[in-house]
């Protein structure tokens, strides 16, 4: 279920990055949400580093998806 949510978020950011490349609010909100989850998971004694990793990689994937959408928009001939 969680993987599906992250995939949907990445697809939405890709489309938004392509259609409205200057709109960065959704990307910032996504990074903020994943950051809060990662900080909460990181406070777990002993295994915090391992619990934080999925949040970090999800945030990285969302950023890369939005960046790819903006790059694709920049390559259009018009």
C-alpha positions as CSV (number, residue, x, y, z in Angstrom):
1,X,0.0,0.0,0.0
2,X,2.8,2.4,0.9
3,X,4.7,1.7,-2.3
4,X,1.5,2.4,-4.3
5,X,1.1,5.8,-2.6
6,X,4.7,6.8,-3.3
7,X,4.3,5.7,-7.0
8,X,1.1,7.8,-7.3
9,X,2.9,10.8,-5.7
10,X,5.8,10.4,-8.2
11,X,3.4,10.3,-11.1
12,X,1.5,13.3,-10.0
13,X,4.7,15.3,-9.5
14,X,6.0,14.2,-12.9
15,X,2.8,15.5,-14.6
16,X,2.8,18.7,-12.6
17,X,6.4,19.2,-13.4
18,X,5.7,18.8,-17.1
19,X,2.5,21.0,-17.2
20,X,3.4,23.7,-14.7
21,X,7.3,23.7,-14.3
22,X,7.4,26.7,-12.1
23,X,5.0,25.3,-9.5
24,X,7.2,24.0,-6.7
25,X,4.6,23.9,-3.9
26,X,3.6,20.3,-4.2
27,X,7.2,19.1,-4.4
28,X,8.1,21.1,-1.3
29,X,5.0,19.7,0.6
30,X,6.1,16.2,-0.4
31,X,9.6,16.7,0.9
32,X,8.3,18.2,4.0
33,X,6.0,15.3,4.7
34,X,8.6,12.7,4.0
35,X,11.1,14.6,6.1
36,X,8.7,14.7,9.1
37,X,8.2,10.9,8.8
38,X,11.9,10.4,8.5
39,X,12.7,12.5,11.6
40,X,10.1,10.6,13.6
41,X,11.4,7.3,12.5
42,X,15.0,8.4,13.1
43,X,14.3,8.9,16.8
44,X,13.7,5.2,17.3
45,X,16.4,3.8,19.6
46,X,18.8,1.4,17.9
47,X,17.2,1.0,14.5
48,X,16.3,4.6,13.7
49,X,18.7,4.8,10.8
50,X,17.1,1.8,9.1
51,X,13.6,3.0,9.7
52,X,14.5,6.4,8.2
53,X,15.8,5.1,5.0
54,X,12.5,4.4,3.2
55,X,11.5,8.0,3.9
56,X,14.7,9.3,2.5
57,X,14.5,7.2,-0.7
58,X,10.9,8.1,-1.2
59,X,11.7,11.8,-1.0
60,X,14.6,11.4,-3.4
61,X,12.3,9.5,-5.9
62,X,9.7,12.3,-5.7
63,X,12.3,15.0,-6.3
64,X,13.8,13.1,-9.3
65,X,10.3,12.6,-10.7
66,X,9.5,16.3,-10.6
67,X,12.9,17.2,-12.0
68,X,12.3,14.8,-14.9
69,X,9.0,16.4,-15.7
70,X,10.5,19.9,-15.7
71,X,13.4,18.6,-17.9
72,X,10.9,17.1,-20.4
73,X,9.0,20.3,-20.6
74,X,12.3,22.2,-21.4
75,X,13.0,19.9,-24.3
76,X,9.7,20.8,-26.1
77,X,10.3,22.5,-29.5
78,X,7.8,25.3,-28.7
